[in-house]
Amino acid sequence: MDLVRHLRYFIAVAEELHFGNAAIRLGMAQPPLSQRVKRLEEELGVRLFDRSARQVRLTETGRLLLGEAREIVSRVERLHELARQGEGAVLKVGVPPDLAATVLAALVAGFRETSPDVRLAPAEIWTADQVTALAEGTIDVGLVRHPVNAPGLRFGQLLVQAQGVLLAAADPLADVGEVHLADLAGRELLMPPKEGEPGWHAEVLAECRRQGFVPQQVHEGAGLGLVLAGAAVAFGPKMELPGLAWRPLLGSPIASRVSTAWRAVTVAATDFSAMAVRTLKESAGMTDEGAATARRVSRRPGMLA
């Protein structure tokens, strides 16, 4: 268990005395927050909160531990700050684990060119965990996937990337020009983890249902092994990989929307954000939101609305 992170959860709930408000403050869902506080109680062998349907109150033990928890978290943050000072200027950046390696390499190279005095330290983190990491100060800036509910964060320019369907090369749909979502009926779908990308997860599945594709099963992960094996399909940007086929979706109904995000305004963070916009346009084919409007399609495959 990451004790310091769990202490941060405890402090947020203790200050808000409301799990829902604390979850919003931390940029996470309420059920995982409740589970992590309960795990902390189990680890310490004490009850920190009295919970009822109407209110949450600190127990006497919780009140005694709150000050110590704040002191521990403060000391850890100070240690991190001293470490950063010792190793020179570092910008800690969160990026989605499914970001193409070539795009990540371009971001690192682009930042090295524009900010040679600052070292970029990327970490592969899903959006929901990036929001928490930004709130806790464990990363300085993130590259997040929208929609994302995170009060207190600042967002950079929103960029859009049309998504096609990734199939096994032997799939019959690999030979067609454009695929309607309804053509995927009967197949299983691979997506990023729901807990890590809750907004994207809900948005994509809603659009699939609207156009007649209800996956038999939704798998979660970042690797494409299931797709290569023909056990599932996935949505993503165009890519070339042996055994894999990519086909555009009729009407471009699914698009990934991303932006940078940060809490504390620093020169390094704003420099990274500006560089990221240029690099994502050049290396990932992303465009400004609203630059291209998706065609509307009917529920019947192949028929434009």
Kinemage of the C-alpha trace (Angstrom):
@kinemage 1
@onewidth
@group {chain A} dominant
@subgroup {mainchain}
@vectorlist {calphas} color= white
{ca met a 1} P 0.000 0.000 0.000
{ca asp a 2} L 1.226 3.506 -0.846
{ca leu a 3} L 0.868 4.915 2.682
{ca val a 4} L 1.499 8.564 1.779
{ca arg a 5} L -1.106 8.524 -0.987
{ca his a 6} L -3.654 6.916 1.325
{ca leu a 7} L -2.892 9.525 3.986
{ca arg a 8} L -3.662 12.218 1.409
{ca tyr a 9} L -7.040 10.566 0.823
{ca phe a 10} L -7.650 10.499 4.589
{ca ile a 11} L -6.746 14.189 4.931
{ca ala a 12} L -9.104 15.206 2.111
{ca val a 13} L -12.049 13.322 3.627
{ca ala a 14} L -11.220 14.634 7.119
{ca glu a 15} L -11.213 18.224 5.855
{ca glu a 16} L -14.361 17.867 3.754
{ca leu a 17} L -16.238 15.450 6.061
{ca his a 18} L -17.980 14.300 2.894
{ca phe a 19} L -16.723 11.492 0.639
{ca gly a 20} L -18.370 12.957 -2.461
{ca asn a 21} L -16.801 16.403 -2.007
{ca ala a 22} L -13.436 14.874 -1.174
{ca ala a 23} L -13.607 12.725 -4.324
{ca ile a 24} L -14.283 15.822 -6.458
{ca arg a 25} L -11.385 17.627 -4.812
{ca leu a 26} L -9.081 14.690 -5.537
{ca gly a 27} L -10.406 14.252 -9.079
{ca met a 28} L -11.548 10.659 -8.587
{ca ala a 29} L -14.738 8.659 -8.207
{ca gln a 30} L -16.276 8.234 -4.747
{ca pro a 31} L -16.306 4.390 -4.540
{ca pro a 32} L -12.513 4.010 -5.024
{ca leu a 33} L -11.928 6.761 -2.449
{ca ser a 34} L -14.134 4.978 0.108
{ca gln a 35} L -12.325 1.698 -0.579
{ca arg a 36} L -8.888 3.262 -0.112
{ca val a 37} L -9.845 4.952 3.153
{ca lys a 38} L -11.221 1.623 4.373
{ca arg a 39} L -7.956 -0.063 3.364
{ca leu a 40} L -6.017 2.540 5.380
{ca glu a 41} L -8.210 1.810 8.394
{ca glu a 42} L -7.530 -1.904 7.982
{ca glu a 43} L -3.795 -1.288 7.632
{ca leu a 44} L -3.699 0.849 10.809
{ca gly a 45} L -6.149 -1.361 12.670
{ca val a 46} L -8.343 1.584 13.704
{ca arg a 47} L -11.571 3.282 12.655
{ca leu a 48} L -10.924 6.807 11.390
{ca phe a 49} L -14.500 7.893 10.603
{ca asp a 50} L -17.986 7.384 11.947
{ca arg a 51} L -20.145 6.991 8.851
{ca ser a 52} L -23.904 7.347 8.669
{ca ala a 53} L -26.423 8.036 5.913
{ca arg a 54} L -26.443 11.728 6.843
{ca gln a 55} L -22.916 12.618 7.882
{ca val a 56} L -19.290 11.629 8.221
{ca arg a 57} L -17.436 12.439 11.436
{ca leu a 58} L -13.879 11.876 12.586
{ca thr a 59} L -13.477 9.397 15.410
{ca glu a 60} L -11.319 10.388 18.361
{ca thr a 61} L -8.515 8.304 16.839
{ca gly a 62} L -9.037 10.033 13.495
{ca arg a 63} L -8.685 13.467 15.132
{ca leu a 64} L -5.478 12.379 16.847
{ca leu a 65} L -3.986 11.017 13.613
{ca leu a 66} L -4.980 13.925 11.363
{ca gly a 67} L -2.184 16.209 12.552
{ca glu a 68} L 0.396 13.438 12.234
{ca ala a 69} L -0.878 12.597 8.732
{ca arg a 70} L -0.479 16.218 7.645
{ca glu a 71} L 3.039 16.298 9.070
{ca ile a 72} L 4.040 13.082 7.256
{ca val a 73} L 2.660 14.273 3.903
{ca ser a 74} L 4.341 17.672 4.355
{ca arg a 75} L 7.703 16.046 5.084
{ca val a 76} L 7.436 13.747 2.061
{ca glu a 77} L 6.603 16.702 -0.192
{ca arg a 78} L 9.625 18.536 1.225
{ca leu a 79} L 11.842 15.533 0.468
{ca his a 80} L 10.615 15.486 -3.114
{ca glu a 81} L 11.289 19.205 -3.436
{ca leu a 82} L 14.837 18.816 -2.096
{ca ala a 83} L 15.444 15.912 -4.491
{ca arg a 84} L 14.280 18.031 -7.427
{ca gln a 85} L 16.602 20.846 -6.393
{ca gly a 86} L 19.477 18.411 -6.158
{ca glu a 87} L 19.023 16.993 -9.661
{ca gly a 88} L 18.287 20.273 -11.439
{ca ala a 89} L 15.103 21.453 -13.110
{ca val a 90} L 12.741 18.573 -13.889
{ca leu a 91} L 9.229 18.664 -15.369
{ca lys a 92} L 7.206 15.587 -14.401
{ca val a 93} L 4.633 14.821 -17.070
{ca gly a 94} L 1.836 12.269 -17.124
{ca val a 95} L 0.944 10.677 -20.465
{ca pro a 96} L -1.636 7.986 -21.350
{ca pro a 97} L -0.132 4.468 -21.369
{ca asp a 98} L -1.627 3.876 -24.836
{ca leu a 99} L 0.117 6.896 -26.368
{ca ala a 100} L 2.160 5.731 -29.371
{ca ala a 101} L 5.859 5.369 -28.599
{ca thr a 102} L 6.765 7.517 -31.612
{ca val a 103} L 4.550 10.338 -30.317
{ca leu a 104} L 6.051 10.141 -26.828
{ca ala a 105} L 9.537 10.236 -28.340
{ca ala a 106} L 8.560 13.323 -30.354
{ca leu a 107} L 7.277 15.055 -27.206
{ca val a 108} L 10.541 14.358 -25.362
{ca ala a 109} L 12.646 15.529 -28.310
{ca gly a 110} L 10.483 18.624 -28.848
{ca phe a 111} L 10.749 19.685 -25.214
{ca arg a 112} L 14.486 19.070 -25.185
{ca glu a 113} L 14.801 21.425 -28.147
{ca thr a 114} L 12.565 24.193 -26.755
{ca ser a 115} L 13.610 23.915 -23.076
{ca pro a 116} L 17.158 22.494 -22.963
{ca asp a 117} L 17.653 23.489 -19.310
{ca val a 118} L 14.710 21.426 -18.062
{ca arg a 119} L 14.649 17.618 -18.074
{ca leu a 120} L 11.355 15.991 -19.035
{ca ala a 121} L 10.360 13.043 -16.841
{ca pro a 122} L 7.327 11.294 -18.408
{ca ala a 123} L 5.229 8.742 -16.545
{ca glu a 124} L 2.552 6.546 -18.136
{ca ile a 125} L -0.636 7.276 -16.162
{ca trp a 126} L -4.312 7.108 -17.149
{ca thr a 127} L -6.358 10.320 -17.005
{ca ala a 128} L -8.107 9.708 -13.654
{ca asp a 129} L -4.780 8.969 -11.962
{ca gln a 130} L -3.215 12.012 -13.619
{ca val a 131} L -5.915 14.209 -12.075
{ca thr a 132} L -5.083 12.789 -8.639
{ca ala a 133} L -1.336 13.131 -9.259
{ca leu a 134} L -1.775 16.772 -10.287
{ca ala a 135} L -3.772 17.451 -7.122
{ca glu a 136} L -1.074 15.787 -5.008
{ca gly a 137} L 1.792 17.484 -6.849
{ca thr a 138} L 3.435 14.228 -7.896
{ca ile a 139} L 3.333 15.368 -11.537
{ca asp a 140} L 3.551 18.939 -12.850
{ca val a 141} L 1.551 18.650 -16.057
{ca gly a 142} L -0.543 15.950 -17.701
{ca leu a 143} L -1.759 14.944 -21.135
{ca val a 144} L -5.364 13.987 -20.405
{ca arg a 145} L -8.209 12.521 -22.414
{ca his a 146} L -11.555 14.315 -22.294
{ca pro a 147} L -14.230 14.376 -21.001
{ca val a 148} L -12.670 14.857 -17.594
{ca asn a 149} L -14.236 16.359 -14.475
{ca ala a 150} L -11.470 18.045 -12.501
{ca pro a 151} L -12.313 21.322 -10.726
{ca gly a 152} L -9.232 23.421 -10.086
{ca leu a 153} L -7.249 22.278 -13.114
{ca arg a 154} L -6.270 24.457 -16.045
{ca phe a 155} L -6.432 22.948 -19.520
{ca gly a 156} L -4.486 23.685 -22.665
{ca gln a 157} L -5.803 23.772 -26.216
{ca leu a 158} L -8.178 20.898 -26.991
{ca leu a 159} L -7.074 18.676 -29.879
{ca val a 160} L -9.038 15.971 -31.685
{ca gln a 161} L -7.861 12.733 -33.277
{ca ala a 162} L -10.282 10.656 -35.369
{ca gln a 163} L -10.328 7.003 -34.386
{ca gly a 164} L -10.585 4.054 -36.723
{ca val a 165} L -11.097 0.396 -35.862
{ca leu a 166} L -8.183 -1.967 -35.261
{ca leu a 167} L -8.797 -5.544 -36.394
{ca ala a 168} L -6.911 -8.761 -36.846
{ca ala a 169} L -5.595 -8.912 -40.423
{ca ala a 170} L -7.690 -12.063 -40.997
{ca asp a 171} L -10.951 -10.366 -39.988
{ca pro a 172} L -13.385 -10.128 -42.973
{ca leu a 173} L -13.825 -6.392 -42.295
{ca ala a 174} L -10.118 -5.867 -42.969
{ca asp a 175} L -10.949 -5.956 -46.700
{ca val a 176} L -13.627 -3.216 -46.709
{ca gly a 177} L -13.034 0.488 -47.288
{ca glu a 178} L -14.939 1.982 -44.361
{ca val a 179} L -16.520 0.214 -41.391
{ca his a 180} L -19.859 1.203 -39.879
{ca leu a 181} L -19.980 0.705 -36.120
{ca ala a 182} L -22.945 -1.642 -36.578
{ca asp a 183} L -20.713 -3.892 -38.724
{ca leu a 184} L -18.822 -4.750 -35.536
{ca ala a 185} L -21.844 -6.508 -34.015
{ca gly a 186} L -20.960 -9.808 -32.379
{ca arg a 187} L -17.386 -8.788 -31.626
{ca glu a 188} L -15.704 -8.062 -28.298
{ca leu a 189} L -14.089 -4.682 -27.635
{ca leu a 190} L -10.761 -3.748 -26.061
{ca met a 191} L -10.688 -0.376 -24.268
{ca pro a 192} L -8.535 1.494 -21.732
{ca pro a 193} L -9.483 0.697 -18.106
{ca lys a 194} L -12.815 2.191 -17.041
{ca glu a 195} L -11.369 3.360 -13.723
{ca gly a 196} L -8.521 5.141 -15.515
{ca glu a 197} L -10.563 6.681 -18.358
{ca pro a 198} L -14.157 6.895 -17.048
{ca gly a 199} L -15.244 9.755 -19.320
{ca trp a 200} L -13.839 8.226 -22.499
{ca his a 201} L -15.171 4.788 -21.571
{ca ala a 202} L -18.744 6.059 -21.135
{ca glu a 203} L -18.632 8.298 -24.222
{ca val a 204} L -17.387 5.581 -26.580
{ca leu a 205} L -19.802 2.895 -25.392
{ca ala a 206} L -22.737 5.323 -25.650
{ca glu a 207} L -21.837 6.114 -29.278
{ca cys a 208} L -21.417 2.409 -30.069
{ca arg a 209} L -24.869 1.633 -28.677
{ca arg a 210} L -26.385 4.573 -30.548
{ca gln a 211} L -25.123 3.179 -33.846
{ca gly a 212} L -25.992 -0.440 -33.230
{ca phe a 213} L -22.820 -1.960 -31.793
{ca val a 214} L -23.175 -3.504 -28.334
{ca pro a 215} L -19.931 -5.402 -27.611
{ca gln a 216} L -20.388 -8.970 -26.402
{ca gln a 217} L -17.711 -8.211 -23.822
{ca val a 218} L -15.514 -5.207 -23.000
{ca his a 219} L -11.902 -6.010 -22.148
{ca glu a 220} L -9.643 -3.467 -20.444
{ca gly a 221} L -5.991 -2.845 -21.203
{ca ala a 222} L -3.452 -0.973 -23.310
{ca gly a 223} L -1.805 -3.850 -25.253
{ca leu a 224} L -3.191 -5.111 -28.563
{ca gly a 225} L -2.633 -8.830 -28.005
{ca leu a 226} L -6.369 -9.616 -27.993
{ca val a 227} L -6.821 -7.726 -31.251
{ca leu a 228} L -3.914 -9.494 -32.933
{ca ala a 229} L -5.390 -12.810 -31.782
{ca gly a 230} L -8.740 -11.937 -33.353
{ca ala a 231} L -10.462 -12.058 -29.945
{ca ala a 232} L -11.458 -8.371 -29.888
{ca val a 233} L -11.410 -5.118 -31.831
{ca ala a 234} L -10.221 -1.727 -30.609
{ca phe a 235} L -10.469 1.932 -31.585
{ca gly a 236} L -7.373 3.976 -32.257
{ca pro a 237} L -5.374 6.105 -34.706
{ca lys a 238} L -3.999 4.632 -37.897
{ca met a 239} L -1.048 2.342 -37.305
{ca glu a 240} L 0.856 -0.371 -39.098
{ca leu a 241} L 1.690 -3.571 -37.261
{ca pro a 242} L 2.191 -7.112 -38.663
{ca gly a 243} L -1.021 -9.098 -38.267
{ca leu a 244} L -3.066 -5.932 -37.648
{ca ala a 245} L -5.442 -4.037 -39.932
{ca trp a 246} L -6.757 -0.495 -39.454
{ca arg a 247} L -9.913 0.733 -41.153
{ca pro a 248} L -11.622 4.150 -40.939
{ca leu a 249} L -15.070 4.345 -39.367
{ca leu a 250} L -17.881 5.591 -41.591
{ca gly a 251} L -18.747 9.148 -40.553
{ca ser a 252} L -15.845 9.369 -38.044
{ca pro a 253} L -18.225 8.882 -35.084
{ca ile a 254} L -15.481 8.303 -32.520
{ca ala a 255} L -12.740 10.829 -31.835
{ca ser a 256} L -10.239 11.130 -29.013
{ca arg a 257} L -10.074 14.618 -27.472
{ca val a 258} L -6.935 15.453 -25.518
{ca ser a 259} L -5.285 18.454 -23.921
{ca thr a 260} L -2.578 19.274 -21.457
{ca ala a 261} L -3.613 19.951 -17.856
{ca trp a 262} L -1.885 21.557 -14.906
{ca arg a 263} L -2.677 23.016 -11.506
{ca ala a 264} L 0.279 25.285 -10.731
{ca val a 265} L 1.210 27.748 -13.481
{ca thr a 266} L 4.934 27.567 -14.251
{ca val a 267} L 6.997 28.592 -17.243
{ca ala a 268} L 8.019 24.975 -17.857
{ca ala a 269} L 4.397 23.764 -17.804
{ca thr a 270} L 3.172 26.434 -20.225
{ca asp a 271} L 6.190 25.840 -22.498
{ca phe a 272} L 5.448 22.102 -22.543
{ca ser a 273} L 1.770 22.757 -23.301
{ca ala a 274} L 2.577 24.953 -26.311
{ca met a 275} L 5.149 22.472 -27.593
{ca ala a 276} L 2.751 19.549 -27.089
{ca val a 277} L 0.093 21.168 -29.297
{ca arg a 278} L 2.570 21.550 -32.168
{ca thr a 279} L 4.006 18.064 -31.720
{ca leu a 280} L 0.647 16.281 -31.447
{ca lys a 281} L -0.498 17.961 -34.659
{ca glu a 282} L 2.676 17.003 -36.497
{ca ser a 283} L 3.327 13.525 -35.067
{ca ala a 284} L -0.161 12.244 -34.242
{ca gly a 285} L -2.266 13.973 -36.908
{ca met a 286} L -4.406 15.758 -34.317
{ca thr a 287} L -6.426 18.836 -35.255
{ca asp a 288} L -8.040 21.753 -33.457
{ca glu a 289} L -11.465 20.951 -32.068
{ca gly a 290} L -14.096 22.079 -34.562
{ca ala a 291} L -11.679 22.084 -37.496
{ca ala a 292} L -13.479 19.101 -39.024
{ca thr a 293} L -17.072 18.033 -38.474
{ca ala a 294} L -17.898 14.336 -38.476
{ca arg a 295} L -20.430 13.146 -41.040
{ca arg a 296} L -23.708 11.930 -39.645
{ca val a 297} L -24.533 8.360 -40.520
{ca ser a 298} L -27.695 6.338 -40.264
{ca arg a 299} L -28.080 3.180 -38.221
{ca arg a 300} L -27.967 1.199 -41.464
{ca pro a 301} L -24.358 0.330 -42.357
{ca gly a 302} L -23.078 2.173 -45.377
{ca met a 303} L -25.918 4.696 -45.647
{ca leu a 304} L -25.136 8.389 -45.140
{ca ala a 305} L -27.797 10.285 -43.187
